[in-house]
């Protein structure tokens, strides 16, 4: 357990397990055999069971929800404002940020 600033114990949160992409077919995965990922794979063809050579569907990646345009616009406006203030300070240090204040 981790300790907070006041010395109290914080509950530890286990990290999420990453979901693994299943690349080999079901019979090779169950038998722990090397799969060459063909359709049917060489292991299934050798054991005369090409119909059993089935691959798992690719997992759908969950995208984080997009941030709102207003939040992005505010961040970009702040960056422009900082750049303008830095440029004014380079030209006339006496003005500083007061030159852009509204």
N, C-alpha and C positions, 0 to 999 in steps of 0.2 A: 504494500500500500504506500502511496505517496503522502507526504505531509504538506498541509497548506501553510500559509504564512503564519497563522496563529498556532501552529503545532498540532492541529487536529488532523486525524486521518481522513484522506479522501478515498472514496471507493474507486478501485481500479476497474477500468472498462476494458475487457478483452478486445483486441483488434478483430475486425471482421475478416472472415476467411474469404479469400479470393476464389471465385468459382472457376474451375479449370475447364478449358475447352477440351471436349472429348474428341480426339482425332482418329482413334482406331475404331474398327467396327465392333459390334456387341460380342460376337463369339471370340474374337481375339482378346478383347478386354476381359471377358470372363475367364478365359483360359490363360491369360497373361502371356500371350504370344505376340511376336513382332508383326505388326500389320503394315503392309506396303501401301495402303490407302487407295488401292485400285478398286474397280467395281466389276466383278467380285475380287477380293484380295487373293493373293496366292495361297494363303493358309486355308481359306474357305474353299477355293477351287481344288486344292490338294485333298481336302477331306470330303469332297463331292457334296458340298452344301452351299451352292452359290445363292440360293434364295434366302438363306439366313444371314447373309452379309449385308447388314443394315447399319448405317451410320446415324449418329445422333444429330438432330438439327443444330445449326449454329445458334448460340445464345444471342438474344437481342440485348444490345447494350443499352443501359438506361442512361440517358443524357440528363445532366442536371438542368433544372428549369432555367430558362434564359432570364437574365436580369432585365429589368425594365429599361426602356430607352431613356426614361427620365434620369435614372441613376447613372447611366453611362454618360448622358449629356452633362450632368452636374460634375462628374469626375473629369471629363475632358475640359469643361469650362474652368475648373480649378487649375488644371495643368496649364492652360493658356494664360490665366491670370498670373500664376507663379512665374511663367516665362517672361511676361510683360514687366512684372515688378523687377525681375533680375536684370532685364535690359535697361530699365530706367535707372537702376542703381549703378550700373556700369557707366552710363552716360553722365549722370550727375548724382554723386553719393549724398549730397546735401538734401536732395528731394526725397530719396528713399521711397518707401511705400506710401508716404503722404501724398505724393504726386498723383497717384491713381485712386486715392480714397474719394468716395462720392459723398 
